[in-house]
């Protein structure tokens, strides 16, 4: 094919030209045409679009309650079912993954799939669960089971198939539990990542938050200019953070927030606090206390009313398999 291309170019270059100019014109023609091909196939860089700030009203409302049949160990929000309604919630228990929707002003169960196969031996005393959105699937794991589940929708049916062993903490980041313990071999309890946020100028951000067994939450922020290389632009450390936390830009001003629970005893009274990165960690910009423990925090459009993401907190009482979902917006 390369020979044929050179032959065509040579013919075009030679036509009407003196023989002694043939090679010079061949080189010029080849370069011109190669440059044109490269330019045509080069990715089109979209100029950055700065975010448009909003002012949350922070009105607290109980969305509803739902029975899971087992304790909640991980929670995620995603719009995977293809309908135009609000995002679904996906709850991981030691037994199942449960899809939850918001319809007619209340929470309803959309479907559930069970973990199955080989059990983990030995099992940790406290069940550990993780759930990560991976394209149009969810990757869910519970420490009672040797393999994760890859969960998605087939039409209107929630389906699952086995994935690999271990726990997916963030896309591309896997970990194994310390044998018999409720934390990972990296001395980490949990990790969250976001790559869909932007800074005040519209440049893409990558934010990663990792909760250590010391109770300290390390947060790193990278700026990723279009066509360039991501570089760390800031890092933070928060203390006394509970197992439930989330990353978001709730006011859309280009500065991410961390929503955290307290490092309190399991099922004890708890709170959800919104902290702007670089702001006052102790005060935060909003805090809501609960009688029960905060078992999960996500940010998503949970009411199907305004297409504006809200902070959603899953709260449960000691020993309860029923969770209350609260909206903080």
Rosetta silent file (secondary structure, phi, psi, omega in degrees, C-alpha in Angstrom):
SEQUENCE: XXXXXXXXXXXXXXXXXXXXXXXXXXXXXXXXXXXXXXXXXXXXXXXXXXXXXXXXXXXXXXXXXXXXXXXXXXXXXXXXXXXXXXXXXXXXXXXXXXXXXXXXXXXXXXXXXXXXXXXXXXXXXXXXXXXXXXXXXXXXXXXXXXXXXXXXXXXXXXXXXXXXXXXXXXXXXXXXXXXXXXXXXXXXXXXXXXXXXXXXXXXXXXXXXXXXXXXXXXXXXXXXXXXXXXXXXXXXXXXXXXXXXXXXXXXXXXXXXXXXXXXXXXXXXXXXXXXXXXXXXXXXXXXXXXXXXXXXXXXXXXXXXXXXXXXXXXXXXXXXXXXXXXXXX
SCORE:     score description
SCORE:     0.000 S_00000001
   1 L     0.000  -40.859  178.350    0.000    0.000    0.000 S_00000001
   2 H   -62.040  -39.478  179.176    2.898    2.374    0.851 S_00000001
   3 H   -63.097  -43.170 -179.955    4.470    1.622   -2.560 S_00000001
   4 H   -63.016  -40.570  179.539    1.192    2.401   -4.320 S_00000001
   5 H   -62.276  -45.930  178.841    0.863    5.682   -2.389 S_00000001
   6 H   -62.168  -38.837 -179.992    4.384    6.757   -3.340 S_00000001
   7 H   -62.091  -43.277  179.531    3.680    5.783   -6.964 S_00000001
   8 H   -64.321  -46.070 -179.739    0.548    7.957   -7.038 S_00000001
   9 H   -62.240  -40.793 -179.779    2.340   10.850   -5.386 S_00000001
  10 H   -63.523  -41.717 -179.944    5.276   10.451   -7.753 S_00000001
  11 H   -62.298  -45.720 -179.943    2.972   10.461  -10.787 S_00000001
  12 H   -63.670  -41.183 -177.430    1.202   13.596   -9.556 S_00000001
  13 H   -68.644  -33.381 -175.421    4.469   15.299   -8.744 S_00000001
  14 H   -77.372  -29.022 -172.478    6.041   14.419  -12.100 S_00000001
  15 L   -59.466  118.903  175.807    3.106   15.504  -14.250 S_00000001
  16 L    78.563    1.127 -177.697    4.068   18.681  -16.077 S_00000001
  17 L  -104.772  149.229  175.187    7.317   19.174  -14.113 S_00000001
  18 L   -63.562  144.432 -178.394   10.857   19.067  -15.479 S_00000001
  19 H   -56.090  -34.088 -176.121   12.624   15.757  -14.652 S_00000001
  20 H   -72.120  -12.198  177.482   15.346   17.516  -12.684 S_00000001
  21 H   -98.758    2.977 -171.416   12.681   18.859  -10.160 S_00000001
  22 H   -57.692  -54.221 -174.112   11.038   15.491   -9.649 S_00000001
  23 H   -67.755  -39.313  178.345   12.487   14.502   -6.241 S_00000001
  24 H   -61.205  -44.837 -179.479   12.211   17.943   -4.689 S_00000001
  25 H   -72.007  -31.007  176.325    8.569   18.184   -5.685 S_00000001
  26 H   -62.378  -46.908  179.709    7.908   14.584   -4.595 S_00000001
  27 H   -60.888  -44.217 -178.654    9.194   15.337   -1.087 S_00000001
  28 H   -64.475  -40.411 -179.092    7.149   18.536   -0.892 S_00000001
  29 H   -68.342  -43.621  178.427    3.988   16.819   -2.115 S_00000001
  30 H   -60.232  -46.016 -179.718    4.351   13.879    0.264 S_00000001
  31 H   -61.366  -42.970 -179.273    4.921   16.226    3.208 S_00000001
  32 H   -62.211  -43.480 -176.736    1.936   18.357    2.254 S_00000001
  33 H   -74.037  -37.991  176.158   -0.392   15.372    1.962 S_00000001
  34 H   -62.984  -43.001  178.021    0.860   13.676    5.142 S_00000001
  35 H   -60.396  -38.315  179.722    0.371   16.945    7.056 S_00000001
  36 H   -66.354  -40.822  179.212   -3.164   17.168    5.704 S_00000001
  37 H   -65.107  -45.379  179.637   -3.936   13.593    6.804 S_00000001
  38 H   -60.741  -43.408 -179.691   -2.523   14.191   10.299 S_00000001
  39 H   -64.164  -39.373 -178.744   -4.494   17.418   10.652 S_00000001
  40 H   -67.241  -31.712 -176.571   -7.716   15.733    9.532 S_00000001
  41 H   -96.478   -3.123 -179.902   -7.304   12.920   12.048 S_00000001
  42 L   -67.129  139.593  178.949   -6.120   15.040   14.983 S_00000001
  43 L   -63.346  139.372  178.351   -8.554   15.058   17.910 S_00000001
  44 L   -81.108  119.151 -179.214  -10.630   18.216   18.150 S_00000001
  45 L   -84.894  120.345  178.753   -9.862   19.913   21.480 S_00000001
  46 L   -81.914  127.862  179.928  -12.944   21.347   23.113 S_00000001
  47 L   -62.684  146.608 -179.408  -12.241   24.654   24.834 S_00000001
  48 L   -59.321  142.214  176.987  -12.728   24.585   28.627 S_00000001
  49 L  -114.574  108.973 -179.095  -16.199   25.528   29.848 S_00000001
  50 L   -60.988  145.943  178.099  -16.131   27.213   33.277 S_00000001
  51 L   -70.370  156.458  177.426  -18.747   25.929   35.737 S_00000001
  52 L  -104.572  110.388 -175.691  -21.778   28.052   36.587 S_00000001
  53 L   -62.745  148.406  172.111  -22.008   28.441   40.371 S_00000001
  54 L  -127.515  165.061 -179.843  -25.238   27.753   42.239 S_00000001
  55 L  -116.730  102.716  177.899  -26.185   28.469   45.841 S_00000001
  56 L   -60.028  142.838  178.818  -27.463   25.394   47.713 S_00000001
  57 L   -89.070  -17.917 -179.533  -30.347   26.145   50.071 S_00000001
  58 L    54.420   50.246  171.401  -29.454   23.231   52.384 S_00000001
  59 L   -90.509  123.040 -176.457  -33.021   22.221   53.042 S_00000001
  60 E   -91.652  131.361  179.000  -33.007   18.829   54.755 S_00000001
  61 E  -145.661  141.939  175.194  -35.724   16.347   53.841 S_00000001
  62 E   -83.095  117.960 -179.008  -36.262   12.643   54.388 S_00000001
  63 E   -72.634  -41.109 -178.681  -36.699   11.036   50.977 S_00000001
  64 E   160.625 -176.481  179.027  -37.983    7.730   52.366 S_00000001
  65 E  -127.703  154.039  178.441  -37.066    4.374   53.854 S_00000001
  66 E  -149.205  141.499  179.439  -36.415    1.008   52.274 S_00000001
  67 E   -88.924  123.314 -179.508  -35.894   -2.516   53.585 S_00000001
  68 L   -96.970  -22.040 -178.711  -32.700   -4.141   52.288 S_00000001
  69 L    87.760   -6.783  178.305  -32.961   -7.456   54.133 S_00000001
  70 L  -164.940  161.529 -177.536  -29.400   -7.139   55.461 S_00000001
  71 L   -62.781  144.739  176.294  -27.159   -4.313   56.718 S_00000001
  72 E   -75.933  129.314  178.413  -25.932   -1.722   54.237 S_00000001
  73 E  -121.136  -10.662  176.047  -22.153   -1.901   53.684 S_00000001
  74 E  -163.541  152.200 -176.370  -21.665    0.280   50.571 S_00000001
  75 E  -144.239  140.446  175.510  -23.684    2.732   48.486 S_00000001
  76 E  -142.171  159.539  175.333  -23.340    4.286   45.020 S_00000001
  77 E  -125.339  136.592  179.258  -25.465    6.434   42.725 S_00000001
  78 E  -164.472  152.324  174.636  -25.572    6.112   38.945 S_00000001
  79 L  -103.192   90.895 -174.729  -27.970    6.398   36.036 S_00000001
  80 L  -111.202  -14.162 -173.453  -27.510    2.988   34.435 S_00000001
  81 L   -85.363   -3.557  172.910  -31.037    1.861   33.558 S_00000001
  82 L    83.512   -1.086  178.629  -31.342    4.154   30.533 S_00000001
  83 L   -88.927  164.017 -176.627  -34.523    5.963   31.581 S_00000001
  84 L   -82.946    5.764 -175.624  -34.741    9.775   31.765 S_00000001
  85 L   -82.533 -174.836 -177.904  -35.603    9.778   35.456 S_00000001
  86 L   -60.369  160.592  177.670  -33.370   10.476   38.452 S_00000001
  87 L   -61.460  151.821  176.588  -30.249    8.420   39.091 S_00000001
  88 E   -88.961  156.218  168.553  -30.651    5.102   40.866 S_00000001
  89 E  -100.494  144.358  178.050  -29.084    4.178   44.164 S_00000001
  90 E  -125.746  116.366 -175.706  -27.245    0.859   44.427 S_00000001
  91 E  -106.126  132.292  176.244  -26.901   -0.634   47.897 S_00000001
  92 E  -103.177  128.621  172.583  -24.464   -3.421   48.761 S_00000001
  93 E  -118.226  173.524  176.475  -25.295   -5.766   51.639 S_00000001
  94 L   -62.263  -12.235 -176.590  -23.442   -8.920   52.741 S_00000001
  95 L  -110.849  -37.672 -165.775  -25.926  -10.857   50.588 S_00000001
  96 E  -146.645  170.979  165.528  -26.981   -8.771   47.603 S_00000001
  97 E  -114.148  125.118 -174.741  -26.808   -5.660   45.465 S_00000001
  98 E  -115.492  127.387  176.761  -30.113   -3.783   45.537 S_00000001
  99 E   -93.588  131.812 -175.176  -31.142   -1.144   42.959 S_00000001
 100 E  -125.470  132.891  178.496  -33.334    1.636   44.373 S_00000001
 101 E  -118.832  168.988  177.953  -35.327    4.222   42.421 S_00000001
 102 E  -118.615  107.605 -176.488  -37.330    7.337   43.218 S_00000001
 103 E  -134.401  134.185  176.664  -40.796    7.151   41.724 S_00000001
 104 L    58.628   31.886  177.305  -43.980    9.008   42.606 S_00000001
 105 L    80.158   13.381  178.362  -42.332   10.766   45.522 S_00000001
 106 E  -147.391  162.281  177.629  -41.071    7.625   47.242 S_00000001
 107 E   -79.668  137.445  175.960  -38.272    5.076   47.176 S_00000001
 108 E  -135.936  152.628  175.450  -38.960    1.785   45.429 S_00000001
 109 E   -81.740  128.215  179.907  -36.906   -1.329   44.812 S_00000001
 110 E   -96.134  -24.179 -179.379  -36.028   -1.734   41.127 S_00000001
 111 E   166.979  165.210  176.062  -34.256   -5.077   41.388 S_00000001
 112 E  -151.352  148.457  176.732  -31.672   -7.086   43.280 S_00000001
 113 E  -130.311  145.457 -174.085  -29.005   -9.661   42.505 S_00000001
 114 E   -98.756  143.753  166.179  -27.361  -12.024   44.983 S_00000001
 115 L   -66.891  148.184  179.549  -23.713  -12.722   45.652 S_00000001
 116 L  -157.419  172.413  178.886  -22.943  -16.385   45.092 S_00000001
 117 L   100.579 -148.040 -174.740  -20.113  -18.826   44.647 S_00000001
 118 L   -74.156  135.118  176.527  -17.119  -19.395   46.908 S_00000001
 119 E   -83.406  156.785  176.111  -17.151  -17.846   50.375 S_00000001
 120 L   -80.641  135.126  178.177  -14.184  -16.009   51.850 S_00000001
 121 L  -133.393  124.691  -10.006  -12.203  -17.938   54.476 S_00000001
 122 L   -78.980  154.211  177.310  -11.636  -16.589   57.031 S_00000001
 123 L   -82.976  143.777  175.224  -14.252  -13.851   56.907 S_00000001
 124 L   -66.492  153.923 -179.020  -13.498  -10.535   58.635 S_00000001
 125 L   -61.338  -42.859  176.603  -15.460   -9.872   61.799 S_00000001
 126 L  -103.134  130.804 -178.700  -17.017   -6.756   60.236 S_00000001
 127 L   -69.547  133.072  177.374  -18.304   -7.068   56.682 S_00000001
 128 L  -109.445  133.523  178.399  -16.507   -4.799   54.214 S_00000001
 129 E  -132.883  148.181  175.249  -18.222   -3.729   51.005 S_00000001
 130 E  -136.951  154.615  175.176  -17.238   -1.630   47.994 S_00000001
 131 E  -152.143  130.144 -175.864  -19.038   -0.440   44.887 S_00000001
 132 E  -133.775  134.806  175.452  -17.587    1.469   41.904 S_00000001
 133 E   -78.905  126.495 -178.749  -19.254    2.715   38.725 S_00000001
 134 E  -129.469   87.128 -176.953  -17.396    1.322   35.704 S_00000001
 135 L    68.709 -121.273  179.557  -19.002    2.634   32.511 S_00000001
 136 L   -97.758   14.812  178.236  -22.478    1.105   32.248 S_00000001
 137 E  -126.112  164.204  169.468  -21.767   -1.418   34.991 S_00000001
 138 E  -114.230  139.846  173.791  -21.224   -1.464   38.709 S_00000001
 139 E  -108.761  112.402 -175.459  -18.445   -3.467   40.288 S_00000001
 140 E  -118.816  144.275  178.440  -19.583   -4.557   43.752 S_00000001
 141 E  -143.380  147.196  173.325  -17.792   -6.672   46.347 S_00000001
 142 E  -133.640  140.086 -172.067  -18.520   -7.904   49.861 S_00000001
 143 L   -65.948  -11.568  176.865  -15.902   -9.477   52.103 S_00000001
 144 L   -74.173  -15.265 -172.204  -18.081  -12.554   52.678 S_00000001
 145 E  -122.661  145.300 -174.242  -17.526  -13.621   49.064 S_00000001
 146 L   -73.911  -27.521 -176.492  -14.365  -14.515   47.169 S_00000001
 147 E  -125.406  149.699  177.759  -15.324  -12.768   43.912 S_00000001
 148 E   -76.915  169.840  172.987  -16.891   -9.451   43.031 S_00000001
 149 E  -114.741  138.576  170.514  -20.059   -8.958   40.983 S_00000001
 150 E  -103.771  114.282 -168.300  -20.322   -6.907   37.800 S_00000001
 151 E  -111.592  135.012  177.350  -23.863   -5.568   37.854 S_00000001
 152 E  -157.760 -177.647 -178.835  -25.843   -4.008   35.004 S_00000001
 153 E  -106.187  133.602  170.763  -29.219   -3.863   33.309 S_00000001
 154 E  -114.920   96.919 -169.508  -30.395   -6.218   30.586 S_00000001
 155 L    67.282 -122.067  178.753  -33.523   -4.470   29.405 S_00000001
 156 L  -103.871   13.727 -178.516  -35.524   -3.937   32.580 S_00000001
 157 E  -110.140  129.555  175.636  -33.842   -6.772   34.482 S_00000001
 158 E   -77.626  126.744 -176.875  -30.940   -6.239   36.852 S_00000001
 159 E  -127.956  164.988 -179.930  -28.284   -8.864   36.115 S_00000001
 160 E  -151.792  150.061  172.358  -24.856   -9.789   37.454 S_00000001
 161 E  -139.293  156.974 -178.280  -21.876  -11.926   36.585 S_00000001
 162 E   -65.246  141.916  169.253  -18.742  -12.796   38.477 S_00000001
 163 E  -108.407 -147.896 -177.618  -15.731  -10.541   38.215 S_00000001
 164 E   -91.056  178.815  175.801  -12.304  -11.043   39.714 S_00000001
 165 E   -78.054  165.679  177.860  -11.143  -11.544   43.289 S_00000001
 166 L    85.173 -165.275 -172.748  -10.360   -8.651   45.591 S_00000001
 167 E  -130.431  128.660  172.904  -11.898   -5.186   45.736 S_00000001
 168 E   -86.808  116.828 -178.243  -12.039   -2.438   43.134 S_00000001
 169 E   -93.836  -40.261  174.525  -11.622    0.830   45.091 S_00000001
 170 E  -144.820  158.756  176.415  -11.335    3.221   42.135 S_00000001
 171 L   -51.559  121.481  179.690  -11.120    2.575   38.380 S_00000001
 172 L    86.409   -2.162 -179.365   -7.729    0.917   37.890 S_00000001
 173 E  -122.568  116.988  179.570   -7.049    0.535   41.623 S_00000001
 174 E  -118.294  157.276  178.886   -7.554   -2.814   43.350 S_00000001
 175 E  -148.934  161.141  175.399   -6.772   -3.984   46.870 S_00000001
 176 L  -116.380  146.746  176.519   -6.946   -7.074   49.050 S_00000001
 177 E   -71.748  144.400  167.933   -8.216   -7.231   52.608 S_00000001
 178 L   -63.574  131.493 -173.342   -5.792   -7.858   55.420 S_00000001
 179 L   -55.218  123.694  176.861   -6.572  -11.445   56.429 S_00000001
 180 L    74.975    4.460 -177.596   -9.275  -11.511   59.089 S_00000001
 181 L  -115.302  170.075 -178.452   -9.388   -7.699   59.364 S_00000001
 182 L  -102.528   25.526  176.451  -11.786   -5.000   58.190 S_00000001
 183 L  -140.128  168.751 -175.792   -9.200   -2.966   56.262 S_00000001
 184 E   -87.704  164.739 -176.286   -7.001   -3.431   53.220 S_00000001
 185 L   -64.005  -15.469  177.144   -3.354   -4.451   53.135 S_00000001
 186 L   -86.428   11.397 -175.620   -2.475   -0.823   52.335 S_00000001
 187 L    58.744   38.904 -179.633   -3.811    0.152   55.804 S_00000001
 188 E  -118.645  136.942  172.856   -6.738    1.769   54.030 S_00000001
 189 E   -84.405  -43.436 -172.444  -10.410    1.578   54.954 S_00000001
 190 E  -161.643  162.503  179.315  -11.863    3.073   51.778 S_00000001
 191 E  -145.607  144.799  174.918  -11.116    5.164   48.699 S_00000001
 192 E  -133.753  145.405  179.499  -13.149    7.443   46.427 S_00000001
 193 E  -138.378  145.094  172.691  -12.204    8.982   43.062 S_00000001
 194 E  -135.430  136.310  175.367  -13.774   11.528   40.696 S_00000001
 195 E  -129.060   18.462 -177.577  -12.572   12.496   37.215 S_00000001
 196 E  -116.131   19.537  177.250  -15.677   14.377   36.010 S_00000001
 197 E  -103.969  163.499  178.658  -15.187   17.669   37.871 S_00000001
 198 E  -132.804  158.299  177.476  -13.645   20.923   36.593 S_00000001
 199 L   -85.104 -178.741 -176.940  -11.798   23.853   38.164 S_00000001
 200 L   -59.705  -23.251  179.061  -13.077   27.479   38.009 S_00000001
 201 L   -91.840   -3.098 -178.971  -11.630   27.896   34.492 S_00000001
 202 L    95.366    1.481  178.445  -13.197   24.679   33.203 S_00000001
 203 L   -73.023  137.378 -179.221  -10.013   22.576   33.238 S_00000001
 204 E   -61.375  145.276  177.651  -10.705   18.898   34.112 S_00000001
 205 E  -119.295  151.978  167.908   -9.867   17.720   37.623 S_00000001
 206 E  -123.872  122.137 -177.484   -9.039   14.344   39.115 S_00000001
 207 E  -120.288  133.732 -179.048   -9.762   14.051   42.829 S_00000001
 208 E  -132.671  129.677  179.439   -8.798   11.079   44.977 S_00000001
 209 E  -125.190  128.009 -175.548   -9.640   10.604   48.660 S_00000001
 210 E  -127.991  122.019 -178.492   -8.181    7.737   50.710 S_00000001
 211 E   -94.360  115.979 -179.910   -9.226    6.947   54.290 S_00000001
 212 E   -84.446  163.589  179.367   -6.402    5.449   56.352 S_00000001
 213 L   -66.303  -12.114  175.781   -6.843    3.189   59.365 S_00000001
 214 L   -78.187   -7.709 -176.174   -5.713    6.174   61.468 S_00000001
 215 L    87.689    3.186  178.196   -8.981    7.928   60.631 S_00000001
 216 L   -93.101  135.205  179.744   -7.210   10.522   58.477 S_00000001
 217 E  -104.442  113.451  178.209   -8.575   11.242   55.010 S_00000001
 218 E   -93.905  125.455 -177.384   -5.884   12.186   52.469 S_00000001
 219 E  -121.592  128.013  176.091   -7.246   14.105   49.463 S_00000001
 220 E  -121.165  141.937 -179.636   -5.249   14.927   46.331 S_00000001
 221 E  -122.614  126.354  175.845   -6.397   17.135   43.446 S_00000001
 222 E  -115.251  140.060  172.891   -4.848   16.999   39.974 S_00000001
 223 E   -99.584  134.273 -174.057   -5.511   19.431   37.128 S_00000001
 224 E  -123.850   84.731 -179.146   -5.603   17.818   33.687 S_00000001
 225 L   -63.275  146.412 -179.524   -5.351   20.408   30.874 S_00000001
 226 L   -58.845  126.868  179.921   -6.697   19.343   27.502 S_00000001
 227 L    76.243    2.863 -178.957   -3.916   17.701   25.514 S_00000001
 228 L  -114.565 -166.613 -178.663   -1.555   17.995   28.477 S_00000001
 229 L  -107.182  137.244  178.100   -0.401   15.933   31.440 S_00000001
 230 L   -65.210  140.470  178.583   -2.220   15.803   34.769 S_00000001
 231 E  -139.922  138.528  179.498   -0.314   17.438   37.624 S_00000001
 232 E   -66.046  128.817 -179.208   -1.096   17.602   41.328 S_00000001
 233 E  -111.950  -18.767  177.024   -2.212   21.105   42.242 S_00000001
 234 E  -163.944  158.710  174.837   -3.255   20.631   45.881 S_00000001
 235 E  -148.610  152.072 -174.463   -3.537   18.106   48.669 S_00000001
 236 E  -142.223  161.847  174.449   -5.354   18.048   52.003 S_00000001
 237 E  -139.687  125.740  179.061   -5.716   15.907   55.101 S_00000001
 238 E  -112.819  148.491 -176.762   -8.855   15.703   57.242 S_00000001
 239 L  -109.252  159.085  173.630   -9.087   14.045   60.655 S_00000001
 240 L    55.344   46.832  179.957  -11.707   11.888   62.410 S_00000001
 241 E   -96.959  138.022  177.680  -13.512   10.867   59.222 S_00000001
 242 E   -82.267  177.588 -174.398  -15.956    7.962   59.206 S_00000001
 243 E   -67.986  -21.990  179.273  -16.190    5.168   56.672 S_00000001
 244 E   -95.707  122.588  175.014  -18.837    7.043   54.636 S_00000001
 245 E  -156.996  161.834 -177.596  -17.558    9.951   52.534 S_00000001
 246 E  -150.039  156.842  177.839  -18.018   11.378   49.041 S_00000001
 247 E  -110.616  137.308  178.669  -16.405   13.832   46.603 S_00000001
 248 E  -162.470  173.135  166.516  -18.459   16.495   44.797 S_00000001
 249 L  -124.287   80.967 -169.532  -18.701   20.119   43.713 S_00000001
 250 L   -68.252  -28.549  179.132  -22.081   20.820   45.285 S_00000001
 251 L  -102.671    4.160  173.402  -22.078   24.559   44.571 S_00000001
 252 L    54.962   41.917  178.929  -20.472   24.206   41.127 S_00000001
 253 L  -103.972    3.823  179.092  -17.850   26.874   41.714 S_00000001
 254 L    90.491   -1.759  175.014  -14.893   24.767   40.555 S_00000001
 255 L  -112.668  115.715 -175.239  -13.628   23.999   44.066 S_00000001
 256 L   -65.590  156.037  172.372  -14.492   20.442   45.151 S_00000001
 257 E  -116.081  154.987  171.505  -16.129   19.566   48.440 S_00000001
 258 E  -114.171  128.450  175.531  -15.737   16.506   50.626 S_00000001
 259 E  -105.302  121.885 -171.711  -18.843   15.188   52.372 S_00000001
 260 E  -128.442  151.813  168.406  -17.853   13.158   55.420 S_00000001
 261 E   -97.291  175.143 -179.630  -19.398   11.196   58.269 S_00000001
 262 E   -89.059  155.965  175.063  -17.944   11.074   61.774 S_00000001
 263 L   -85.748   61.102 -178.480  -15.478    8.485   63.071 S_00000001
 264 L   -98.803  171.576  178.080  -18.019    7.386   65.666 S_00000001
 265 L   -63.238  148.288 -179.589  -18.835    3.909   66.955 S_00000001
 266 L   -52.833  131.875  176.147  -20.893    1.777   64.521 S_00000001
 267 L    72.557   -2.678  177.201  -24.593    2.701   64.572 S_00000001
 268 L   -72.555  170.561  177.352  -24.047    5.503   67.125 S_00000001
 269 L   -56.678  147.360 -168.496  -25.406    8.994   66.456 S_00000001
 270 E  -146.953 -179.798  177.082  -23.623   10.490   63.489 S_00000001
 271 E  -151.106  161.759  170.873  -23.534   13.458   61.131 S_00000001
 272 E  -118.300  123.985 -177.122  -22.898   14.412   57.517 S_00000001
 273 E  -123.497  134.573  178.591  -20.673   17.462   57.059 S_00000001
 274 E  -101.027  122.957 -175.845  -19.875   19.283   53.817 S_00000001
 275 E  -125.449  125.297  173.155  -16.356   20.738   53.713 S_00000001
 276 E   -75.433  131.245  179.538  -14.880   22.847   50.920 S_00000001
 277 L   -60.879  125.506 -176.194  -11.331   21.711   50.166 S_00000001
 278 L    90.994   -3.988  179.963   -9.042   24.344   51.591 S_00000001
 279 L   -94.810 -162.299 -177.827  -11.808   25.732   53.782 S_00000001
 280 L   -78.103  106.244 -177.443  -12.563   25.456   57.499 S_00000001
 281 L   -64.159  -39.229 -176.222  -12.475   21.728   58.267 S_00000001
 282 L   -71.262  -40.033 -177.373  -14.012   22.099   61.730 S_00000001
 283 L   -85.851  -45.483 -175.770  -16.875   24.356   60.696 S_00000001
 284 L    68.643 -172.920  176.498  -17.543   23.226   57.134 S_00000001
 285 L  -108.097  -12.008  175.746  -20.286   24.844   55.057 S_00000001
 286 E  -165.463  145.842  177.288  -23.114   22.599   56.266 S_00000001
 287 E  -146.609  137.106  176.548  -23.691   19.897   58.849 S_00000001
 288 E  -129.974  124.966  178.776  -26.664   17.654   59.628 S_00000001
 289 E   -94.054  148.290 -179.658  -26.775   15.380   62.685 S_00000001
 290 E  -130.589  153.727  176.354  -28.648   12.078   62.785 S_00000001
 291 L   -73.348  -29.499 -179.735  -29.762    9.744   65.559 S_00000001
 292 L  -102.582 -178.786  179.376  -28.438    6.750   63.621 S_00000001
 293 E   -83.463  142.205  175.886  -25.173    5.958   61.881 S_00000001
 294 E   -84.193  109.059 -175.574  -24.410    7.302   58.407 S_00000001
 295 E   -94.734  -13.939 -179.703  -23.724    4.159   56.380 S_00000001
 296 E  -163.040  144.014  176.203  -23.402    5.774   52.954 S_00000001
 297 E  -133.635  129.946  176.373  -23.007    9.181   51.280 S_00000001
 298 E  -139.893  165.316  175.843  -23.485    9.926   47.575 S_00000001
 299 E  -126.172  117.546 -177.157  -24.148   12.981   45.417 S_00000001
 300 E  -164.209  162.549  172.122  -26.788   12.605   42.699 S_00000001
 301 L   -74.194  100.158 -173.999  -30.081   13.983   41.435 S_00000001
 302 L  -100.600   -3.188 -176.212  -32.238   11.987   43.800 S_00000001
 303 L  -114.984   -6.588  177.249  -35.623   13.706   43.492 S_00000001
 304 L    60.131   32.095 -176.918  -36.204   13.865   39.704 S_00000001
 305 L  -112.209  -39.923 -169.444  -37.352   17.468   40.072 S_00000001
 306 L  -135.004    2.869 -179.429  -34.622   19.861   38.954 S_00000001
 307 L    59.755   26.324  177.868  -31.707   17.880   37.478 S_00000001
 308 L  -111.615  123.176 -179.990  -29.508   19.290   40.260 S_00000001
 309 L   -63.310  142.552  176.778  -27.390   16.789   42.234 S_00000001
 310 E  -124.067  158.579  171.784  -28.018   16.656   45.967 S_00000001
 311 E   -77.321  126.033  178.253  -26.158   15.109   48.873 S_00000001
 312 E  -116.723  128.116 -179.368  -27.930   11.880   49.834 S_00000001
 313 E  -116.091  130.067  175.573  -27.217   10.237   53.186 S_00000001
 314 E   -98.132  119.377 -174.524  -28.182    6.653   54.061 S_00000001
 315 E  -119.431  137.969  178.736  -28.858    6.396   57.808 S_00000001
 316 E  -139.828  153.270  175.188  -29.569    3.258   59.825 S_00000001
 317 L   -91.259  165.284 -178.056  -30.094    2.373   63.470 S_00000001
 318 L   -56.675  126.583  176.252  -28.142   -0.318   65.320 S_00000001
 319 L    76.865   -0.087 -175.836  -28.974   -3.783   63.992 S_00000001
 320 L   -85.453  142.972  173.006  -31.473   -2.467   61.450 S_00000001
 321 L  -101.856    4.325  177.589  -31.680   -3.725   57.874 S_00000001
 322 E  -103.941  133.949 -179.837  -33.896   -0.795   56.960 S_00000001
 323 E  -116.739  146.456  172.734  -32.236    2.457   55.861 S_00000001
 324 E  -101.528  134.952  176.411  -33.546    6.006   55.747 S_00000001
 325 E  -105.980  123.140  179.925  -32.427    8.185   52.816 S_00000001
 326 E  -112.630  140.431  177.944  -32.053   11.878   53.570 S_00000001
 327 E  -106.081  128.336  178.893  -31.603   14.635   51.011 S_00000001
 328 E  -119.553  102.829 -177.764  -29.391   17.598   51.864 S_00000001
 329 L  -141.584    0.000    0.000  -29.646   20.360   49.231 S_00000001
